Amino acid sequence: MDLLDLGRIIVGLVLLVLGGEVLVRGASALARRAGVSSLVVGLTVVSAATSAPELSVSIGAVLRDEPGLAVGNVVGSNIANVLLILGLSALVLPLAATQRLVRFDLPLMLSLSAALLLVCLDGVISAVDGLILFGAVVAHTVLTVTIGRRRTQSKAPVMQLAEGSPGIGTSAQAQKLPVASSGKSILLVVFGVALLVTGATLLVEGAVNTATTLGVSSLVVGLTVVAIGTSLPELATSLIAVRRGERDLAIGNVVGSNIFNIGVVLGLPAMISLEGIPVSSAALAFDIPVMLAAAIALLPVAFTGFTVARWEGALFVALYLVYLGYLILAATAHDALEGFTAVMAWFVLPLITVTLIAFTAYEIGLRKGRQSSGTTPRPS
């Protein structure tokens, strides 16, 4: 690693932290001004903004005829979003999942992950496949904003009755304030996105230069260095959102980013490239199934009490470190790979599966008991 690449990495990290702070401030204010929840903004505006680096990298990779980097970037980012980013965020503060997220957004993320695996079975993501994935994201965004606005409008009459009807002068002033505040909030979002994209670009450039000098393949670089680098905006945004008490925004950001990554970051380049995006057998046999497994693992966690607890976050982070360890051993053809794989397949993964099933059944039993006694409020 030369000093120039080290400088890119350091400056990139600083810009990511600053961009995350500015973006969360602007998105939170925008949610209040627009009359929608932080979850809706996290699923739409913030998720699209923090996925901008992935989109830039994937389009550039396809245009440079490096499909392995494009696929590895998206698959690796989605794995990192669930296991690393949600895991670290839950370690800071347990994350809350609403019923809407559990019943609609998480199943859609799982469905798109399964759909990606299916369309890749022939070894290519065609333009038609990309159009289908892209259309699913567009439909999700429209439904998310529409449902969010309807729920807010249904609550508005109740709020007016509680607060009293304002006079003509007060109403006119109230109409002027949100316009200026919304403009400032949008500027904060745009400035935050600019900082995130610049920071991620610098960090990825420095990290990729270092990795490629070591002779690592483009798929592995995409799954590790680029995936983590382009996921850092989500990490910075989610951690800052948790610190500011916006837990809906944190988990909505991750789920929305995964949906956006599959539908837009892979779908759009596939539509641009007439020949589609080739998918390697290694990604199809291992990495895409791991991405699907990570999405499946999030479902029981969110269903049990609508929270991602600290111990679950620690488990996610540990699983991600194991995944990275496997990639590094496989890339270097290390002698320990065979033993590592055997231990994971026959001991660690079955133990984790049994533990998750046991805790899920236990927490579901507790939740049913509390609901029957009327002591547990249901999140909306």
Beta strands, then each sheet from edge to edge (+ up, - down):
strand 1: 95-96
strand 2: 124-125
strand 3: 277-278
strand 4: 307-308
sheet 1: 1+ 4-
sheet 2: 2+ 3-
end
